[in-house]
Amino acid sequence: MRIAVVHRDRCHPIKCGTECILYCPRVRTGDETIIIGEDQKAVISEELCVGCGICVTKCPFDALDIVNLPEELDQPTHRYGPNGFVLYGLPIPVEGKVTGILGPNGIGKSTAVKILSGTIIPNLGKTDAPVSWKEILDLFQGTELFDYLQLIAQKNVKVAVKPQYIDQIPKVFSGSIRDLLVTTDERGRLDHYIDRLSLRPILDRTIGNLSGGELQRVAIAACLARDADFYFLDEITPYLDVYQRMAAANLIRELALERPVVIVEHDLAILDMLADTVHIAYGKPAVFGVVTHPKGVRVGINQYLEGYLPEENVRFRDFSVTFEARAHAGGASREELFTFPAMTKHFEQFSLTIDGGEIQNGEVLGVVGANGIGKSTFAKLLAGAIEPDTGSMDTRVRISYKPQYLKGDTGA
């Protein structure tokens, strides 16, 4: 079993010598294994392809992927068109429990949620004709997902979703936080979420004037306040400090006593605390993704770190992730890289005072503290992004600075 994927945004036959066709051994014997379609993109026949990978190495635009899959992955759940991304398996929402999904981006987690929410109908890998719900239910007959998919087929499932890309929210809503949250209060629990997530001081601010951490907490509250059959939260921890993460996790645990919850999370500590079971998602981003059967949360996290799934006999990473049992030895022998002086910076409602210090060569220095306490301001002062009111940095020191909040079009 193999899949062939053409990355359509990179495939440009008019700009190359169609090396994929020229060097394909099956084409040379007369087969139409690779052709140029009506849209002027390569089309690869997976039935004729022998998986040699020559076209992959010859393509000048890195537009092709040929992947040999284990024999047991013979039934796709969904595919995005011929030679498109393929998803195998689905997570299983369980009443009264939090189900976690652990895996890299681009592996099909969002596709799985769209299927579970009824936004898209799984096509079982058939891209030439629509698939009926009878075919889908027949395939999942006798599985844990059957009853849930039956509800989707009957359009009897309401899903509340907290999106991954919260910076998109101001693009679709421009009012105050209060106005936004009131529209989501379908269970009479909004005040509880506002207090637990410390949102009351910002209720009258507009959505476009929030920090990343504030916007994340608003998105979580809006999702949890809805009256839904199934709740999906995609990454709750970005931009939140440890106290806010714990508050959000506790609220999700409360909700899970009443409704099934599925979360995608990369913070292993929060996932360990929050989830009852874990599905590992592995594969190759933008090519294929596999969602495993549910595992106990500790077992799943350990297998993910190891990069090996014993039950499936699959190694999805050629190295294991390990953690030091203790901190590295102190840097007594390290050279001083640079020193920074005592500095102050005053804003209208906030002031930061910095004691002088030094950073040593080869040192990784962590700055820990709650959101809004001045960590980003400290970094900006070191990098020269803003000027201090007292004190000054050595201008001979060049510092590269990655800001906390990034904005961009996700394309999703």
C-alpha positions in Angstrom: 0.0 0.0 0.0 1.4 3.4 -1.0 0.1 6.9 -1.5 1.3 9.5 -3.9 0.9 13.2 -3.1 1.3 16.1 -5.4 1.8 19.4 -3.6 -0.2 21.5 -6.1 1.2 24.8 -5.0 4.7 23.7 -5.9 4.0 21.7 -9.1 4.8 23.8 -12.1 5.2 21.6 -15.3 5.5 24.7 -17.5 8.6 25.7 -15.6 10.4 22.4 -15.6 11.3 19.6 -17.9 8.6 17.3 -16.4 11.4 15.2 -14.9 8.9 13.1 -13.0 7.5 11.7 -16.3 10.9 11.6 -18.1 12.6 9.5 -15.4 9.7 7.3 -14.3 10.6 3.6 -15.1 7.0 2.7 -15.6 6.4 5.5 -18.0 9.4 4.4 -20.0 7.8 0.9 -20.4 4.7 2.5 -21.9 2.4 2.9 -18.8 0.7 6.2 -18.0 1.9 6.2 -14.4 2.4 10.0 -14.4 0.5 12.4 -16.6 -0.1 16.1 -16.7 -3.8 16.8 -15.9 -6.2 19.3 -17.3 -5.2 21.8 -14.6 -1.5 21.5 -15.7 -0.5 19.6 -12.5 1.1 16.2 -12.3 -1.3 13.2 -11.7 0.2 10.0 -10.3 -1.6 6.6 -10.6 -1.1 4.9 -7.2 -2.1 1.6 -8.8 0.7 1.7 -11.4 3.3 3.4 -9.2 6.0 1.0 -7.9 7.2 3.3 -5.2 10.8 3.7 -6.5 10.9 7.4 -5.5 12.8 8.5 -8.6 10.2 11.2 -9.4 10.5 12.6 -5.8 14.3 13.1 -6.1 14.2 14.4 -9.7 11.4 17.0 -9.2 13.1 20.4 -9.1 10.3 22.0 -7.0 10.1 19.3 -4.3 6.4 18.9 -5.3 6.0 15.1 -4.9 5.9 12.6 -2.1 5.6 8.8 -2.5 5.1 7.0 0.8 4.9 3.2 1.4 2.4 2.5 4.2 2.0 -0.5 6.5 -0.4 -3.1 5.0 -3.0 -2.6 7.8 -3.5 1.0 6.6 -5.6 -0.1 3.7 -8.8 1.9 4.5 -8.5 5.7 4.4 -10.9 7.8 6.4 -10.7 10.9 4.2 -8.7 12.2 1.2 -8.5 15.6 -0.2 -8.8 14.8 -3.9 -6.6 12.7 -6.2 -3.0 12.7 -5.0 -4.0 14.8 -1.9 -3.5 14.5 1.8 -4.9 11.2 3.3 -6.2 10.7 6.9 -6.4 7.3 8.5 -8.4 6.8 11.7 -10.4 9.2 13.9 -10.3 10.1 17.6 -13.2 8.8 19.7 -15.1 11.2 21.9 -16.1 9.5 25.2 -18.9 10.7 27.4 -17.6 12.1 30.7 -14.0 12.0 29.6 -11.3 14.3 28.1 -9.7 12.7 25.0 -6.3 14.1 24.0 -4.7 14.2 20.5 -0.9 14.3 20.5 1.0 15.0 17.3 2.6 17.5 15.0 0.8 20.2 13.0 -0.3 19.3 9.5 -1.0 15.7 10.3 -4.9 15.8 10.0 -6.1 16.7 13.5 -8.2 19.6 12.2 -9.6 17.3 9.5 -10.6 14.8 12.1 -12.5 17.4 14.1 -14.3 18.7 10.9 -15.5 15.1 10.4 -16.6 14.7 14.0 -18.4 18.0 13.9 -20.2 17.1 10.6 -18.5 19.9 8.7 -17.2 17.5 6.1 -18.4 14.0 5.3 -15.6 11.4 5.2 -15.1 10.1 1.7 -13.2 6.9 2.7 -10.5 7.8 0.2 -12.9 7.8 -2.7 -12.4 11.1 -4.6 -14.2 10.2 -7.8 -17.8 10.1 -6.5 -19.7 11.1 -3.3 -19.8 8.5 -0.5 -23.1 7.8 1.2 -23.6 7.7 4.9 -24.7 4.1 4.6 -21.3 3.1 3.2 -19.6 5.0 6.1 -21.8 3.5 8.8 -21.3 0.0 7.3 -17.6 0.5 7.5 -17.7 1.6 11.2 -20.3 -1.0 12.2 -19.3 -2.6 15.5 -16.7 0.1 16.4 -16.8 2.7 19.2 -17.4 5.4 16.7 -20.5 3.9 15.1 -23.1 5.5 17.5 -21.4 8.9 17.3 -21.2 8.8 13.5 -24.9 7.8 13.3 -25.8 11.0 15.2 -23.7 13.0 12.7 -25.5 11.3 9.8 -28.8 12.3 11.4 -27.5 15.9 11.9 -28.1 15.5 15.6 -24.7 16.7 16.9 -23.8 20.3 17.9 -20.1 21.0 18.3 -18.3 23.9 20.1 -14.8 24.6 18.8 -11.9 26.6 20.2 -9.7 27.2 17.2 -6.0 26.9 17.1 -5.4 30.3 15.4 -7.0 32.7 17.8 -5.5 35.7 15.9 -8.2 35.1 13.3 -11.0 35.9 15.8 -10.7 39.7 15.4 -11.1 39.3 11.7 -14.7 38.0 12.1 -15.8 39.9 15.2 -15.1 43.5 16.1 -17.3 44.3 19.1 -16.5 44.3 22.8 -15.5 41.2 24.8 -18.8 41.5 26.7 -20.8 41.5 23.5 -19.0 38.5 22.2 -19.3 36.4 25.3 -22.9 37.2 25.9 -23.8 35.6 22.5 -22.1 32.3 23.6 -23.8 32.0 27.1 -26.0 29.1 26.3 -25.7 27.2 29.6 -25.9 30.1 32.1 -22.3 29.5 33.2 -20.6 32.5 31.6 -20.0 34.5 34.9 -18.3 31.4 36.3 -15.9 31.3 33.4 -15.3 35.0 33.4 -14.3 34.9 37.1 -12.1 31.8 36.8 -10.3 33.1 33.8 -9.9 36.6 35.2 -11.7 38.2 32.3 -13.9 40.8 34.2 -11.3 43.6 33.9 -11.3 43.4 30.1 -15.0 42.9 29.4 -15.5 46.4 27.9 -12.4 46.3 25.7 -12.7 45.6 22.0 -11.6 42.3 20.7 -8.9 43.9 18.5 -7.1 45.4 21.5 -6.3 42.2 23.4 -3.0 40.5 24.0 -2.5 36.9 22.9 -3.1 35.6 26.4 -6.3 37.6 26.9 -7.6 36.5 23.5 -6.8 32.9 24.3 -8.8 33.1 27.6 -11.7 34.7 25.8 -11.7 32.0 23.2 -11.7 29.3 25.8 -14.6 30.9 27.8 -16.6 31.3 24.6 -16.2 27.7 23.7 -17.0 26.3 27.2 -20.1 28.6 27.6 -21.8 27.0 24.6 -24.4 24.2 24.9 -23.0 21.5 22.7 -22.9 17.7 22.5 -19.1 17.7 21.9 -16.4 20.2 22.7 -13.1 20.5 20.8 -10.3 22.7 22.0 -7.2 23.1 19.8 -4.2 24.1 21.9 -5.3 25.9 25.1 -1.8 26.7 26.4 -0.2 29.2 23.9 0.3 32.7 25.4 -0.9 31.5 28.9 1.2 31.5 32.0 1.2 28.5 34.3 -1.5 29.9 36.5 -3.8 30.6 33.6 -3.1 27.1 32.1 -4.1 25.5 35.3 -7.3 27.5 35.5 -8.3 26.6 32.0 -7.5 22.9 32.5 -9.6 22.8 35.7 -12.6 24.3 33.9 -12.2 21.7 31.1 -12.1 18.9 33.6 -15.4 20.3 35.1 -17.1 20.3 31.8 -15.9 16.8 30.9 -18.0 15.5 33.8 -21.1 16.4 31.7 -20.0 16.3 28.1 -17.3 14.6 25.9 -14.2 16.9 25.3 -11.4 16.4 22.8 -8.3 18.5 23.0 -5.2 19.0 20.9 -2.2 19.9 23.1 1.6 20.0 22.8 2.2 20.8 26.5 2.8 17.3 27.9 2.4 18.3 31.5 -1.1 19.9 30.9 -2.1 16.9 28.7 -1.0 14.5 31.4 -3.1 16.4 34.0 -6.1 17.0 31.7 -6.7 13.9 29.5 -8.1 10.5 30.4 -7.0 8.9 27.1 -4.7 9.9 24.3 -4.7 9.3 20.5 -1.2 9.7 18.9 -1.3 11.3 15.5 1.7 10.5 13.3 2.6 10.5 9.6 4.1 13.1 7.3 2.8 16.6 7.4 0.7 17.6 4.3 1.1 14.0 3.0 -0.7 11.6 5.3 -1.7 11.2 8.9 -2.7 8.3 11.1 -4.7 8.6 14.3 -4.1 5.6 16.6 -6.6 3.8 18.8 -6.9 5.4 22.3 -4.2 4.8 24.9 -3.9 5.6 28.6 -2.5 9.1 28.9 0.8 8.1 30.6 1.3 5.2 28.2 0.5 7.4 25.2 2.8 10.2 26.2 5.7 7.8 26.9 5.2 6.1 23.5 5.1 9.5 21.8 8.4 10.5 23.4 9.9 7.1 22.5 8.7 7.4 18.9 7.6 3.8 18.8 4.1 2.3 19.1 4.4 -1.3 20.4 0.8 -2.3 19.6 1.0 -1.2 16.0 4.7 -2.1 15.7 5.4 1.2 14.1 8.4 3.5 14.6 7.3 7.0 13.5 10.4 8.8 14.6 14.0 7.6 14.3 15.0 9.0 17.7 13.5 9.2 21.2 13.0 12.4 23.1 14.7 12.3 26.5 15.0 14.7 29.4 17.9 15.3 31.7 17.3 13.9 35.2 19.1 17.0 36.6 20.1 20.4 35.4 23.4 20.9 33.6 26.4 21.8 35.6 26.9 25.4 36.5 28.7 27.7 34.2 31.6 28.7 36.4 34.1 28.2 33.5 32.0 30.0 30.9 33.1 33.4 29.5 31.0 36.4 30.0 29.2 37.3 26.8 27.8 40.7 27.8 26.4 42.5 30.8 23.2 44.6 31.0 22.8 47.6 33.4 20.1 48.4 35.8 17.2 49.9 33.8 13.7 51.2 34.2 10.8 51.6 31.8 7.6 53.4 32.6 4.2 53.1 30.8 0.9 54.7 31.6 -0.3 51.9 33.8 2.9 49.8 34.3 6.5 50.3 35.4 9.4 47.8 35.1 12.5 47.9 37.2 15.5 45.7 36.1 18.5 44.9 38.2 21.8 44.7 36.2 23.1 41.2 35.3 25.2 39.2 32.8 24.7 36.5 30.2 27.5 34.0 29.7 28.6 32.4 26.5 26.8 29.1 25.8 24.2 29.8 28.4 20.4 29.3 28.0 18.8 31.8 30.4 15.1 31.3 31.3 12.8 34.1 32.4 9.9 32.9 34.4 6.8 34.8 35.6 3.1 35.5 35.2 1.8 37.2 32.1 1.8 41.0 32.3 4.7 41.1 34.7 7.2 42.6 32.2 9.1 39.6 30.6 8.4 40.8 27.1 9.3 44.3 28.0 12.6 43.1 29.4 13.4 41.2 26.2 12.5 44.2 24.1 14.9 46.4 26.2 17.7 43.9 25.8 17.1 43.7 22.0 16.9 47.4 21.6 13.3 47.2 20.3 12.3 49.9 22.9 14.5 52.4 24.8 14.7 52.4 28.6 13.9 55.5 30.6 17.0 55.0 32.7 20.1 53.0 31.9 21.3 52.0 28.4 22.3 48.9 26.6 25.7 48.5 24.9 25.0 49.2 21.3 27.9 47.0 20.2 25.9 43.9 21.2 23.6 42.6 18.5 20.6 40.6 19.7 18.1 38.8 17.5 14.5 39.1 18.9 11.5 36.8 18.2 8.3 38.6 19.5 5.7 36.8 21.6 2.7 37.6 19.4 2.8 36.8 15.7 0.2 37.8 13.1 -0.3 36.3 9.7 -2.8 34.6 7.4 -3.1 30.9 8.2 -4.7 30.1 4.9 -7.2 27.9 6.7 
